[in-house]
Amino acid sequence: MQKKAEITAVRKTSKVGTAIGTVLINLVLWIFSLSCIFPLIWMLYSSFKEKRVFNADIVGLPKVWDPVNYVKILSNKDYHLWQSMMNSLRTTGLSIIMIVLFSFIVGYILARVRFKLNRPLYLMFLMGMLIPIHSLLVPIYVVFKNANLLDKWYTLLFPYVSFGLPMGIFLTEGYVKGIPVALEEAASIDGAAFSRTLWTIIFPLCRPILVTIAIIQIFGCWNEFSFALVLMNDVNLQTVPLALTQFKGQFASDYPKQMAAMLITMAPIVIMYFAFNGQIIKGMVAGAVKG
């Protein structure tokens, strides 16, 4: 009886310790979550302040929730915010289409076709993930200037697609390796051509990883600043990150108005993230496991 009582006491102590550990872990995770969410909340309520009110009290809530900053930004054509959003939408959309298409084709070839340059090409694309893009700003600017490619509506497509392909090919190649070759062999026996097998069988199976690549690259292309700053000087062609610099002066900045503009431009990306965050995690894990 005494032994059973000791075992029961040990089990109760273990359960209490486990419960305390769980509470502490959840508390730490909640603190980290709040630290990530608070800047967004701070931007939201600060965007309803006037400039003088914000300078007097940076952290405090506004006494009057005045949407004047949003009205000025949306109604003033000098800010070119809508034009910048359309430019970013066009550049991002075309970049994503090409990244997904080329990643699928190249990733499939590297995963299925065996030739002498297979591994060297694969390693070359992997090296593209290791090169800091900022170290290439000056060479790319010189090349684009000599080729007369500056200040064109398609200028940013070249760097966006080039630097987006390495990760896309890496994920697609690993995912295709996990697809049984028997599916393609069965389609070939049934008389399906290679192109039909590729686009009607393999492409739909790769949809999870391709959607993941698209979502990740959308965030990168929409928020990219360095290449847009160096390669684009025309105000009518500037993207969203460049448009946000209009609210920063040499000696002072209108932070509430800048926060309002940032929230307007962030809205599509934030909504997309919360809608597809599960797909991002699922696709990344699937690509890693299948590879």
Phi, psi and omega per residue, in radians:
M1 nan -0.738 -3.138
Q2 -1.117 -0.657 -3.140
K3 -1.160 -0.729 3.107
K4 -1.104 -0.669 3.119
A5 -1.129 -0.672 3.114
E6 -1.150 -0.707 3.129
I7 -1.131 -0.728 3.122
T8 -1.100 -0.721 3.130
A9 -1.122 -0.713 3.122
V10 -1.105 -0.731 3.140
R11 -1.129 -0.723 3.118
K12 -1.120 -0.723 3.110
T13 -1.094 -0.702 3.128
S14 -1.133 -0.724 3.131
K15 -1.136 -0.726 3.119
V16 -1.101 -0.761 3.113
G17 -1.087 -0.718 3.107
T18 -1.108 -0.744 3.140
A19 -1.110 -0.744 3.129
I20 -1.118 -0.753 3.112
G21 -1.069 -0.709 3.112
T22 -1.108 -0.749 3.130
V23 -1.102 -0.745 -3.134
L24 -1.133 -0.729 3.131
I25 -1.111 -0.798 3.120
N26 -1.099 -0.642 3.115
L27 -1.112 -0.767 3.117
V28 -1.107 -0.730 3.126
L29 -1.128 -0.668 3.101
W30 -1.130 -0.691 3.131
I31 -1.115 -0.782 3.101
F32 -1.098 -0.702 3.135
S33 -1.102 -0.780 3.129
L34 -1.127 -0.628 3.115
S35 -1.133 -0.482 3.104
C36 -1.461 -0.582 -3.079
I37 -1.446 -0.560 -3.045
F38 -1.011 -0.740 3.116
P39 -0.990 -0.645 3.116
L40 -1.187 -0.729 3.098
I41 -1.127 -0.713 3.125
W42 -1.091 -0.732 3.086
M43 -1.101 -0.656 -3.087
L44 -1.116 -0.925 -3.088
Y45 -1.357 -0.410 3.084
S46 -1.255 -0.459 3.135
S47 -1.201 -0.243 3.106
F48 -1.650 0.088 3.111
K49 -1.651 2.733 2.935
E50 -1.408 2.832 -3.069
K51 -1.053 -0.767 -3.117
R52 -1.189 -0.611 3.107
V53 -1.189 -0.698 3.129
F54 -1.146 -0.739 3.136
N55 -1.150 -0.524 3.126
A56 -1.338 -0.612 -3.126
D57 -2.536 1.757 -3.028
I58 -1.285 -0.685 -2.998
V59 -1.621 -0.517 -3.016
G60 -1.138 2.751 3.102
L61 -1.280 2.623 3.113
P62 -1.261 2.442 3.084
K63 -1.276 -0.596 3.089
V64 -2.178 2.132 -3.126
W65 -1.493 1.584 -3.046
D66 -1.804 2.060 -3.129
P67 -1.449 0.438 -3.056
V68 -1.082 -0.582 3.141
N69 -1.110 -0.725 3.122
Y70 -1.167 -0.697 3.133
V71 -1.103 -0.774 -3.130
K72 -1.125 -0.729 -3.098
I73 -1.174 -0.756 -3.076
L74 -1.336 -0.433 -3.094
S75 -1.690 -0.361 -3.089
N76 -1.541 2.000 -3.108
K77 -1.298 -0.264 -3.129
D78 -1.190 -0.377 -3.136
Y79 -1.363 -0.349 3.111
H80 0.974 0.536 -3.076
L81 -1.220 -0.782 3.132
W82 -1.128 -0.711 3.109
Q83 -1.097 -0.705 3.125
S84 -1.143 -0.676 3.109
M85 -1.151 -0.669 3.092
M86 -1.161 -0.693 3.093
N87 -1.099 -0.768 3.124
S88 -1.143 -0.674 3.129
L89 -1.118 -0.755 3.129
R90 -1.154 -0.838 -3.117
T91 -1.128 -0.769 -3.131
T92 -1.147 -0.772 -3.121
G93 -1.068 -0.850 3.139
L94 -1.146 -0.666 3.127
S95 -1.110 -0.748 -3.112
I96 -1.143 -0.729 3.130
I97 -1.046 -0.801 -3.124
M98 -1.231 -0.672 3.129
I99 -1.108 -0.811 -3.129
V100 -1.132 -0.774 -3.103
L101 -1.123 -0.885 -3.117
F102 -1.194 -0.630 3.113
S103 -1.098 -0.715 3.139
F104 -1.154 -0.816 -3.091
I105 -1.154 -0.880 -3.105
V106 -1.180 -0.730 3.119
G107 -1.080 -0.681 3.107
Y108 -1.151 -0.782 -3.128
I109 -1.075 -0.764 -3.131
L110 -1.184 -0.493 -3.120
A111 -1.476 -0.502 -3.006
R112 -1.933 -0.668 -3.036
V113 -1.578 2.260 3.130
R114 -1.791 2.045 3.078
F115 -2.567 2.994 -2.987
K116 -1.084 -0.659 -3.076
L117 -1.611 0.254 -3.092
N118 -1.061 -1.009 -3.100
R119 -1.194 -0.722 3.081
P120 -1.033 -0.704 3.104
L121 -1.142 -0.710 3.132
Y122 -1.098 -0.766 3.111
L123 -1.154 -0.582 3.113
M124 -1.126 -0.747 3.099
F125 -1.158 -0.641 3.099
L126 -1.125 -0.652 3.104
M127 -1.097 -0.477 3.095
G128 -1.115 -0.408 3.094
M129 -1.369 -0.292 -3.073
L130 -1.685 -0.246 -3.076
I131 -1.421 2.153 3.062
P132 -1.169 2.183 -3.061
I133 -1.154 -0.502 -3.103
H134 -1.204 -0.404 3.104
S135 -1.281 -0.221 -3.111
L136 -1.841 0.070 -3.087
L137 -1.059 -0.831 -3.097
V138 -1.166 -0.868 3.101
P139 -1.025 -0.709 -3.133
I140 -1.166 -0.681 3.101
Y141 -1.077 -0.754 3.140
V142 -1.099 -0.769 -3.141
V143 -1.105 -0.799 -3.122
F144 -1.148 -0.632 3.131
K145 -1.170 -0.757 3.130
N146 -1.186 -0.516 -3.141
A147 -1.578 0.065 -3.134
N148 1.003 0.798 -3.132
L149 -1.928 0.118 3.120
L150 -1.381 2.600 3.056
D151 0.988 0.793 2.995
K152 -2.017 2.701 -3.132
W153 -1.123 -0.382 -3.127
Y154 -1.802 0.122 -3.066
T155 -1.010 -0.817 -3.036
L156 -1.309 -0.207 3.128
L157 -1.110 -0.646 -3.084
F158 -1.108 -0.939 3.134
P159 -1.210 -0.619 -3.114
Y160 -1.117 -0.799 -3.141
V161 -1.205 -0.723 -3.104
S162 -1.085 -0.759 -3.105
F163 -1.496 -0.185 3.066
G164 -1.572 -0.388 -3.085
L165 -1.164 -0.731 -3.077
P166 -0.944 -0.853 3.138
M167 -1.181 -0.681 3.122
G168 -1.096 -0.740 3.120
I169 -1.173 -0.707 3.126
F170 -1.045 -0.819 -3.124
L171 -1.218 -0.727 -3.111
T172 -1.173 -0.736 3.136
E173 -1.052 -0.759 3.111
G174 -1.159 -0.617 -3.133
Y175 -1.257 -0.725 -3.126
V176 -1.112 -0.600 3.116
K177 -1.063 -0.460 -3.138
G178 -1.462 -0.123 3.109
I179 -1.500 2.211 -3.109
P180 -1.038 2.358 3.100
V181 -1.187 -0.374 -3.120
A182 -1.036 -0.524 3.112
L183 -1.104 -0.753 3.120
E184 -1.236 -0.651 3.105
E185 -1.129 -0.712 3.119
A186 -1.141 -0.704 3.106
A187 -1.130 -0.663 3.115
S188 -1.153 -0.696 3.105
I189 -1.104 -0.629 3.134
D190 -1.329 -0.054 3.068
G191 1.710 0.168 3.139
A192 -1.323 2.383 3.083
A193 -1.284 2.896 -3.100
F194 -1.062 -0.754 -3.118
S195 -1.103 -0.684 3.132
R196 -1.193 -0.703 3.102
T197 -1.092 -0.717 -3.096
L198 -1.132 -0.783 -2.983
W199 -1.643 -0.370 -3.120
T200 -1.810 -0.279 -3.130
I201 -2.029 -0.988 -3.046
I202 -1.279 -0.750 -3.100
F203 -1.044 -0.822 3.083
P204 -1.086 -0.595 3.117
L205 -1.195 -0.494 -3.141
C206 -1.541 0.087 -3.083
R207 -0.996 -0.741 3.141
P208 -1.002 -0.806 -3.093
I209 -1.287 -0.567 3.120
L210 -1.214 -0.654 3.063
V211 -1.123 -0.701 3.105
T212 -1.080 -0.800 3.103
I213 -1.036 -0.764 -3.123
A214 -1.081 -0.779 -3.099
I215 -1.133 -0.778 -3.140
I216 -1.098 -0.742 -3.115
Q217 -1.251 -0.487 3.073
I218 -1.071 -0.770 3.113
F219 -1.051 -0.776 -3.098
G220 -1.166 -0.783 -3.104
C221 -1.222 -0.680 -3.101
W222 -1.170 -0.640 -3.056
N223 -1.697 0.001 -3.060
E224 -1.148 2.369 -3.038
F225 -2.116 -0.711 -2.959
S226 -1.098 -0.923 -3.123
F227 -1.155 -0.654 3.109
A228 -1.097 -0.646 3.142
L229 -1.229 -0.700 -3.043
V230 -1.423 -0.654 -2.992
L231 -1.698 -0.227 -3.076
M232 -2.136 2.106 3.093
N233 -2.004 -0.319 -3.132
D234 -1.285 2.170 -3.118
V235 -1.084 -0.596 -3.102
N236 -1.273 -0.215 -3.138
L237 -1.948 0.037 -3.082
Q238 -1.202 2.651 -3.137
T239 -1.678 3.141 -3.050
V240 -1.013 -0.840 -3.138
P241 -1.010 -0.623 3.112
L242 -1.252 -0.621 3.134
A243 -1.119 -0.551 -3.120
L244 -1.226 -0.337 3.138
T245 -1.305 -0.165 3.131
Q246 -1.166 -0.380 -3.067
F247 -1.577 0.127 3.127
K248 -1.998 2.074 -3.137
G249 -1.673 -3.137 -3.116
Q250 -1.257 -0.655 -3.077
F251 -1.998 -0.327 -3.132
A252 -2.652 2.757 -3.126
S253 -2.294 2.485 3.083
D254 -1.594 1.474 -3.031
Y255 -1.142 -0.742 3.104
P256 -1.027 -0.731 3.117
K257 -1.189 -0.640 3.106
Q258 -1.142 -0.700 3.111
M259 -1.146 -0.676 3.095
A260 -1.088 -0.749 3.105
A261 -1.137 -0.690 3.122
M262 -1.117 -0.702 3.134
L263 -1.166 -0.649 3.106
I264 -1.116 -0.781 -3.110
T265 -1.336 -0.430 3.124
M266 -1.397 -0.397 -3.007
A267 -0.929 -0.866 -3.132
P268 -1.078 -0.673 -3.101
I269 -1.249 -0.716 3.133
V270 -1.130 -0.759 3.114
I271 -1.081 -0.741 3.124
M272 -1.120 -0.678 -3.133
Y273 -1.121 -0.843 -3.129
F274 -1.169 -0.450 3.133
A275 -1.385 -0.534 -3.022
F276 -2.140 0.267 -3.107
N277 -1.115 -0.580 3.074
G278 -1.138 -0.659 3.116
Q279 -1.159 -0.630 3.116
I280 -1.083 -0.870 -3.115
I281 -1.122 -0.766 -3.115
K282 -1.096 -0.755 -3.127
G283 -1.180 -0.720 3.129
M284 -1.120 -0.758 3.126
V285 -1.162 -0.716 3.140
A286 -1.105 -0.735 3.122
G287 -1.131 -0.671 -3.138
A288 -1.213 -0.733 -3.101
V289 -1.229 -0.774 -3.091
K290 -1.204 -0.458 3.132
G291 -1.317 nan nan
